[in-house]
Amino acid sequence: MKEVNFRTFILLFLFLFLFVMILLSGTGRERGQLRVYAGQMSDLQTDTGDEAEDTEENKTNKKDTKIEIGKAKIYGITSRTYSGQEIIQKKLTVKIKSKTLTKNRDYKVTYSKNKKVGTVQIKFKGIGNYTGVVTRNFKIIPKGTKIKNISAGSEKITITWRKQSEQTTGYKLQYSIDKTFQKYSKTITVKDVKNIGKVIKKLDHDTPYYFRIRTYRTVGDRNYYSAWSTRRRAKTKGSALVKAPSLKFVDWAAGNKRSEE
């Protein structure tokens, strides 16, 4: 009986030992799986970090790949005439190489001092895929005037023109015997905008003269000129001729001489 109980005890002990070993081995696998899972999670975290780094790097690269708008060529900027309103350039074209940029998508435009006669600055600022700033200038010139009346004498010509006082300092009156005004021309400055007439004296007799006029505005130390008016022509009158002695007087003188003989 004692032997049977001892054997049963031994068998139970072995059974329990094996059972514990099986449990321990199962726990080891689970731990291994946990380690695998942990490693995978670590790899995932590492990959996510790399992706984040790549994203930041891509952002940097995107910034680096933006095109400098300073390389652009800008067309359509012209001088404009004063109107009393803010003046903008309506036909601007901005190009980089062969590509035409689109306003408010690739660049924005702002103006400064674009209402009165003077120099206006345009600023082009890159947006979207473009960066940087480039500036250009254009002039606002005063309104022009035109010749109203012109009359000629023997040595002088009288000329009048329309008054233009808005954003105007004075007038420039030019005359010449050359209709292109390239040679033999003279310019007279009229500094008072209220003065709308001029008598030009000491001209040659029986000679055609050509006239044109424009306004100007002084801003600081710089003058801004309107376009020239339409050319006008006037011809001075011929000089008075000295009358020859009458034939009667000659005949009378000769008759007296004959009678004396």
MARDRENMAR-527433 format. One record per residue (C-alpha): residue number from 1; chain; x, y, z. Coordinates in nm, 4 decimals. Example, Ala and Ser with C-alpha at 12.3 -4.5 7.8 and 13.67 -1.06 7.14 Angstrom:
residues 2
NODE koldren dovex        x        y        z
NODE       1     A   1.2300  -0.4500   0.7800
NODE       2     A   1.3670  -0.1060   0.7140
END
This chain:
residues 261
NODE koldren dovex        x        y        z
NODE       1     A   0.0000   0.0000   0.0000
NODE       2     A   0.2789   0.2351   0.0853
NODE       3     A   0.4514   0.1516  -0.2410
NODE       4     A   0.1333   0.2239  -0.4381
NODE       5     A   0.0908   0.5603  -0.2695
NODE       6     A   0.4545   0.6506  -0.3339
NODE       7     A   0.4244   0.5675  -0.7012
NODE       8     A   0.1039   0.7677  -0.7272
NODE       9     A   0.2774   1.0649  -0.5659
NODE      10     A   0.5669   1.0356  -0.8094
NODE      11     A   0.3298   1.0252  -1.1074
NODE      12     A   0.1357   1.3269  -0.9833
NODE      13     A   0.4588   1.5158  -0.9295
NODE      14     A   0.5769   1.4358  -1.2796
NODE      15     A   0.2383   1.5332  -1.4217
NODE      16     A   0.2466   1.8655  -1.2407
NODE      17     A   0.6072   1.9256  -1.3480
NODE      18     A   0.5202   1.8590  -1.7095
NODE      19     A   0.2124   2.0797  -1.6834
NODE      20     A   0.4181   2.3664  -1.5394
NODE      21     A   0.6811   2.3241  -1.8110
NODE      22     A   0.4091   2.3340  -2.0761
NODE      23     A   0.2704   2.6513  -1.9221
NODE      24     A   0.6132   2.8038  -1.9028
NODE      25     A   0.6875   2.7136  -2.2629
NODE      26     A   0.3527   2.8662  -2.3699
NODE      27     A   0.4311   3.1817  -2.1751
NODE      28     A   0.7658   3.2000  -2.3507
NODE      29     A   0.6010   3.1871  -2.6898
NODE      30     A   0.3599   3.4560  -2.5874
NODE      31     A   0.6507   3.6612  -2.4640
NODE      32     A   0.8267   3.5996  -2.7937
NODE      33     A   0.5200   3.7089  -2.9794
NODE      34     A   0.5009   4.0139  -2.7586
NODE      35     A   0.8640   4.0822  -2.8392
NODE      36     A   0.7835   4.0464  -3.2091
NODE      37     A   0.4838   4.2710  -3.1699
NODE      38     A   0.6948   4.5171  -2.9771
NODE      39     A   0.9592   4.5104  -3.2489
NODE      40     A   0.6978   4.5668  -3.5166
NODE      41     A   0.5515   4.8549  -3.3216
NODE      42     A   0.9020   4.9973  -3.2840
NODE      43     A   0.9534   4.9619  -3.6576
NODE      44     A   0.6218   5.1304  -3.7197
NODE      45     A   0.7173   5.4169  -3.4925
NODE      46     A   1.0507   5.4446  -3.6668
NODE      47     A   0.8799   5.4447  -4.0076
NODE      48     A   0.6325   5.7096  -3.8928
NODE      49     A   0.9216   5.9227  -3.7687
NODE      50     A   1.0996   5.8792  -4.1013
NODE      51     A   0.7833   5.9740  -4.2857
NODE      52     A   0.7507   6.2825  -4.0689
NODE      53     A   1.1117   6.3696  -4.1429
NODE      54     A   1.0477   6.3116  -4.5129
NODE      55     A   0.7435   6.5381  -4.4950
NODE      56     A   0.9472   6.8177  -4.3373
NODE      57     A   1.2204   6.7592  -4.5901
NODE      58     A   0.9680   6.7700  -4.8728
NODE      59     A   0.8341   7.0954  -4.7373
NODE      60     A   1.1846   7.2371  -4.7347
NODE      61     A   1.2433   7.1093  -5.0861
NODE      62     A   0.9172   7.2625  -5.1991
NODE      63     A   1.0312   7.5954  -5.0560
NODE      64     A   1.3643   7.5559  -5.2287
NODE      65     A   1.2000   7.4778  -5.5632
NODE      66     A   0.9879   7.7974  -5.5706
NODE      67     A   1.0724   8.0143  -5.8682
NODE      68     A   1.2131   8.3632  -5.8109
NODE      69     A   0.9836   8.6187  -5.9753
NODE      70     A   1.2767   8.8544  -6.0133
NODE      71     A   1.3633   8.6541  -6.3262
NODE      72     A   1.0364   8.7594  -6.4904
NODE      73     A   1.0059   8.9870  -6.7924
NODE      74     A   0.7193   9.2349  -6.7663
NODE      75     A   0.5428   9.3857  -7.0661
NODE      76     A   0.2677   9.6440  -7.1149
NODE      77     A   0.3893   9.9234  -6.8856
NODE      78     A   0.3361  10.2652  -7.0479
NODE      79     A   0.3119  10.6302  -6.9432
NODE      80     A  -0.0427  10.7367  -6.8605
NODE      81     A  -0.2212  11.0719  -6.8645
NODE      82     A  -0.3547  11.2293  -6.5450
NODE      83     A  -0.7290  11.1705  -6.5007
NODE      84     A  -0.7974  11.2599  -6.1374
NODE      85     A  -0.8483  10.8896  -6.0583
NODE      86     A  -0.6096  10.6156  -5.9452
NODE      87     A  -0.4300  10.4833  -6.2525
NODE      88     A  -0.3316  10.1199  -6.3095
NODE      89     A  -0.1764   9.9307  -6.5985
NODE      90     A  -0.4537   9.7231  -6.7590
NODE      91     A  -0.2527   9.5210  -7.0106
NODE      92     A   0.0295   9.3731  -6.8039
NODE      93     A   0.1995   9.0520  -6.9125
NODE      94     A   0.4422   8.8746  -6.6790
NODE      95     A   0.6535   8.5962  -6.8284
NODE      96     A   0.9317   8.3666  -6.7089
NODE      97     A   1.0927   8.2151  -7.0161
NODE      98     A   0.7981   8.0962  -7.2267
NODE      99     A   0.5453   8.0719  -6.9422
NODE     100     A   0.2942   8.3510  -6.8865
NODE     101     A   0.2102   8.3942  -6.5187
NODE     102     A  -0.1443   8.4470  -6.3918
NODE     103     A  -0.2341   8.7429  -6.1729
NODE     104     A  -0.3599   8.6545  -5.8212
NODE     105     A  -0.2460   8.2935  -5.8667
NODE     106     A   0.1240   8.3378  -5.9380
NODE     107     A   0.1706   8.7009  -5.8330
NODE     108     A  -0.0027   9.0026  -5.6801
NODE     109     A   0.0270   9.3641  -5.7949
NODE     110     A   0.0258   9.6772  -5.5778
NODE     111     A   0.0678  10.0450  -5.6747
NODE     112     A   0.2004  10.3467  -5.4854
NODE     113     A   0.1297  10.7157  -5.5586
NODE     114     A  -0.0738  10.6364  -5.8685
NODE     115     A  -0.3173  10.9293  -5.8729
NODE     116     A  -0.1208  11.2527  -5.9311
NODE     117     A   0.1342  11.3546  -6.1928
NODE     118     A   0.4685  11.1950  -6.1105
NODE     119     A   0.6385  10.8555  -6.0937
NODE     120     A   0.4362  10.5492  -5.9913
NODE     121     A   0.5931  10.2306  -5.8523
NODE     122     A   0.4390   9.8915  -5.9312
NODE     123     A   0.5300   9.5995  -5.7041
NODE     124     A   0.4959   9.2393  -5.8214
NODE     125     A   0.5015   8.9853  -5.5356
NODE     126     A   0.5312   8.6132  -5.6059
NODE     127     A   0.2716   8.3792  -5.4543
NODE     128     A   0.1928   8.0080  -5.4921
NODE     129     A   0.4856   7.8460  -5.6723
NODE     130     A   0.6647   8.1810  -5.7004
NODE     131     A   0.8526   8.3901  -5.4494
NODE     132     A   1.0290   8.7243  -5.4249
NODE     133     A   0.9416   9.0792  -5.5256
NODE     134     A   1.0197   9.2840  -5.8360
NODE     135     A   0.9342   9.6521  -5.8976
NODE     136     A   0.8784   9.8630  -6.2068
NODE     137     A   0.8008  10.2347  -6.2583
NODE     138     A   0.5880  10.4384  -6.4948
NODE     139     A   0.4972  10.8066  -6.5306
NODE     140     A   0.1681  10.9895  -6.4971
NODE     141     A   0.1920  11.2935  -6.7245
NODE     142     A  -0.0261  11.6071  -6.7199
NODE     143     A  -0.3145  11.6658  -6.9581
NODE     144     A  -0.2184  11.8408  -7.2791
NODE     145     A  -0.3509  12.1528  -7.4504
NODE     146     A  -0.3946  12.2699  -7.8092
NODE     147     A  -0.3471  12.5819  -8.0171
NODE     148     A  -0.6683  12.7840  -8.0589
NODE     149     A  -0.5800  13.0753  -8.2865
NODE     150     A  -0.2783  13.1855  -8.4855
NODE     151     A  -0.2324  13.5040  -8.6909
NODE     152     A   0.0666  13.6397  -8.8777
NODE     153     A   0.2071  13.9864  -8.9469
NODE     154     A   0.5130  14.0906  -9.1436
NODE     155     A   0.7637  14.0214  -8.8657
NODE     156     A   0.5531  13.8617  -8.5948
NODE     157     A   0.3024  13.5845  -8.5240
NODE     158     A   0.0401  13.5898  -8.2474
NODE     159     A  -0.0676  13.2586  -8.1020
NODE     160     A  -0.3215  13.1563  -7.8341
NODE     161     A  -0.3983  12.8193  -7.6769
NODE     162     A  -0.6436  12.6464  -7.4443
NODE     163     A  -0.5925  12.6920  -7.0711
NODE     164     A  -0.4902  12.3787  -6.8783
NODE     165     A  -0.4284  12.4353  -6.5078
NODE     166     A  -0.5072  12.0998  -6.3413
NODE     167     A  -0.1865  11.9328  -6.2198
NODE     168     A   0.0025  12.1729  -6.4508
NODE     169     A   0.2871  12.4160  -6.3801
NODE     170     A   0.3145  12.5850  -6.7208
NODE     171     A   0.3526  12.5471  -7.0975
NODE     172     A   0.6290  12.4804  -7.3499
NODE     173     A   0.5707  12.6551  -7.6833
NODE     174     A   0.7952  12.5461  -7.9690
NODE     175     A   0.8304  12.6929  -8.3181
NODE     176     A   1.0523  12.6270  -8.6181
NODE     177     A   1.0874  12.6707  -8.9928
NODE     178     A   1.1315  12.2912  -9.0055
NODE     179     A   0.7989  12.1076  -8.9828
NODE     180     A   0.9683  11.8126  -8.8075
NODE     181     A   1.1179  12.0454  -8.5405
NODE     182     A   1.4494  11.8645  -8.5747
NODE     183     A   1.6452  12.1805  -8.6630
NODE     184     A   1.6117  12.5593  -8.6475
NODE     185     A   1.3644  12.5267  -8.3614
NODE     186     A   1.3173  12.7378  -8.0502
NODE     187     A   1.1253  12.6629  -7.7295
NODE     188     A   0.9606  12.9248  -7.5085
NODE     189     A   0.8675  12.8433  -7.1466
NODE     190     A   0.5472  13.0001  -7.0173
NODE     191     A   0.5524  12.9572  -6.6385
NODE     192     A   0.2089  13.1007  -6.5614
NODE     193     A  -0.0775  12.8599  -6.6442
NODE     194     A  -0.3135  13.1589  -6.6663
NODE     195     A  -0.1114  13.3006  -6.9557
NODE     196     A  -0.2655  13.1524  -7.2727
NODE     197     A  -0.1146  13.3694  -7.5460
NODE     198     A   0.2183  13.4827  -7.6911
NODE     199     A   0.3408  13.7270  -7.9547
NODE     200     A   0.6570  13.6070  -8.1245
NODE     201     A   0.8522  13.8926  -8.2841
NODE     202     A   1.1586  13.9483  -8.5014
NODE     203     A   1.0664  13.6754  -8.7468
NODE     204     A   1.1740  13.6628  -9.1105
NODE     205     A   0.9459  13.8142  -9.3746
NODE     206     A   0.7423  13.5897  -9.6013
NODE     207     A   0.8483  13.2720  -9.4174
NODE     208     A   0.6363  12.9753  -9.3033
NODE     209     A   0.6672  12.8767  -8.9357
NODE     210     A   0.5395  12.5694  -8.7532
NODE     211     A   0.4109  12.5714  -8.3960
NODE     212     A   0.3222  12.3160  -8.1295
NODE     213     A   0.2655  12.3302  -7.7534
NODE     214     A   0.2617  12.1016  -7.4504
NODE     215     A   0.2082  12.1351  -7.0764
NODE     216     A   0.4487  12.0451  -6.7979
NODE     217     A   0.4328  11.9748  -6.4264
NODE     218     A   0.7280  12.0166  -6.1873
NODE     219     A   0.7485  11.7587  -5.9080
NODE     220     A   1.0524  11.8040  -5.6865
NODE     221     A   1.3425  11.8683  -5.9243
NODE     222     A   1.1878  11.6853  -6.2191
NODE     223     A   0.9542  11.7981  -6.4982
NODE     224     A   0.6794  11.5785  -6.6428
NODE     225     A   0.5584  11.6694  -6.9937
NODE     226     A   0.2337  11.6066  -7.1774
NODE     227     A   0.2284  11.4971  -7.5402
NODE     228     A   0.2803  11.7681  -7.8007
NODE     229     A  -0.0268  11.9252  -7.9571
NODE     230     A  -0.1098  11.8979  -8.3258
NODE     231     A   0.1293  12.1053  -8.5372
NODE     232     A   0.0006  12.4386  -8.6755
NODE     233     A   0.1451  12.6461  -8.9608
NODE     234     A   0.1534  13.0219  -9.0149
NODE     235     A   0.3395  13.2347  -9.2694
NODE     236     A   0.4703  13.5844  -9.2082
NODE     237     A   0.3764  13.8527  -9.4575
NODE     238     A   0.6141  13.9973  -9.7164
NODE     239     A   0.8019  14.3246  -9.6522
NODE     240     A   0.6815  14.6542  -9.8005
NODE     241     A   0.8443  14.7323 -10.1362
NODE     242     A   1.0115  15.0701 -10.2051
NODE     243     A   0.8123  15.2501 -10.4796
NODE     244     A   1.0007  15.3393 -10.7984
NODE     245     A   0.9922  15.7073 -10.9248
NODE     246     A   0.6904  15.7824 -11.1464
NODE     247     A   0.7388  15.8124 -11.5239
NODE     248     A   0.5641  16.1547 -11.5254
NODE     249     A   0.8238  16.2987 -11.2939
NODE     250     A   1.1033  16.1621 -11.5093
NODE     251     A   0.9429  16.2961 -11.8248
NODE     252     A   0.8834  16.6322 -11.6591
NODE     253     A   1.2427  16.6536 -11.5479
NODE     254     A   1.3653  16.5541 -11.8916
NODE     255     A   1.1314  16.8120 -12.0543
NODE     256     A   1.2715  17.0849 -11.8366
NODE     257     A   1.6191  16.9893 -11.9373
NODE     258     A   1.5253  16.9978 -12.3062
NODE     259     A   1.3620  17.3405 -12.2705
NODE     260     A   1.6702  17.4799 -12.1091
NODE     261     A   1.8732  17.3693 -12.4041
END
